Amino acid sequence: MTSLDVWYRGQNEPVTVTCAEDVDALIERVRADLPTGRRIIMDVHLTGDPLSQGLDVGIRADPEAGHVGVLRYSGREWRDGVYSTGEPSETGDELWYDDSPFPPDAEIEIDQVRQAVREFLATGGARPQCVTWQAGE
């Protein structure tokens, strides 16, 4: 069975998720803990293999925006990484999640973020197909 290790907020041990329900619970917990407007990034990898393909998962707590997030996938044939594609930001500036920059149009709905992490888990680390991807600059 595939599982994922999720690192965020400088924790000493990862949170391990093994099923879709675990993914949903983790995303809801992170969202609930974030002050409005705050952005956080989670580093997601296959359990025990942090150097393989990975998914950076950003979440922005913003009830007015309906809660949104960003994704960056790297690994296999996308060594330089690809980013989620959504609506352009209002300013056209790069989006910053913690210390990580994302393209101005990388934010997507939180339900798409959730679905992508579930798919990453279900496929053993393949790039999620439920998201439109773009190359980074």
Residue pairs with C-beta under 8 A, 6 or more apart in sequence:
1 18
2 18
2 46
2 47
2 121
2 122
2 124
2 125
3 16
3 17
3 18
3 46
3 47
3 121
4 16
4 17
4 18
4 23
4 44
4 45
4 46
4 47
4 117
4 120
4 121
5 14
5 15
5 16
5 44
5 45
5 46
5 47
5 48
5 50
6 14
6 15
6 16
6 17
6 26
6 42
6 43
6 44
6 57
7 14
7 15
7 42
7 43
7 44
8 15
8 30
8 40
8 41
8 42
8 43
9 40
15 26
16 22
16 47
17 23
17 26
17 121
18 121
19 121
20 118
20 121
20 122
23 114
23 117
23 118
23 121
24 114
24 118
27 59
27 110
27 113
27 114
27 117
30 40
30 42
30 59
31 59
31 61
31 67
31 110
34 40
34 59
34 60
34 61
35 61
36 61
36 62
36 63
37 60
37 61
37 62
38 60
38 61
39 58
39 59
39 60
39 61
39 95
39 96
39 97
39 98
40 58
40 59
40 97
40 98
41 56
41 57
41 58
41 97
41 98
41 99
41 100
42 56
42 57
42 58
42 59
43 54
43 56
44 54
44 55
44 56
44 57
44 117
44 120
45 52
45 53
45 54
45 55
45 125
46 52
46 53
46 124
46 125
52 75
52 125
53 73
53 74
53 75
53 76
53 125
53 126
53 127
54 73
54 74
54 75
55 71
55 72
55 73
55 116
55 117
55 120
55 128
56 70
56 71
56 72
56 73
56 74
56 100
57 69
57 70
57 71
57 113
57 116
57 117
58 69
58 70
58 71
58 95
58 97
58 98
58 100
58 102
59 67
59 68
59 69
59 97
59 110
59 113
60 67
60 68
60 69
60 97
60 107
61 67
62 68
66 109
66 110
67 109
67 110
68 86
68 107
68 108
68 109
68 110
68 113
69 84
69 107
69 108
69 110
69 112
69 113
70 83
70 84
70 95
70 97
70 102
70 106
70 107
70 108
70 113
71 83
71 84
71 106
71 108
71 113
71 116
71 128
71 131
72 81
72 82
72 83
72 84
72 100
72 102
72 136
73 81
73 82
73 120
73 127
73 128
73 133
74 80
74 81
74 82
75 125
75 127
76 126
76 127
78 127
80 135
80 136
81 136
82 127
82 133
82 134
82 135
82 136
83 102
83 103
83 106
83 133
83 134
83 135
83 136
84 106
84 107
84 108
84 112
84 113
84 116
84 131
84 132
84 133
84 134
85 103
85 105
85 106
85 108
85 131
85 132
85 133
85 134
86 105
86 106
86 107
86 108
86 109
86 112
87 105
87 107
88 104
88 105
89 95
89 104
89 105
89 107
91 104
92 104
93 104
94 101
94 102
94 103
94 104
95 101
95 102
95 103
95 104
95 106
95 107
96 102
103 134
103 136
103 137
105 134
106 134
108 131
112 130
112 131
115 128
115 130
116 128
116 130
116 131
117 128
119 126
119 128
119 129
119 130
120 126
120 128
127 133
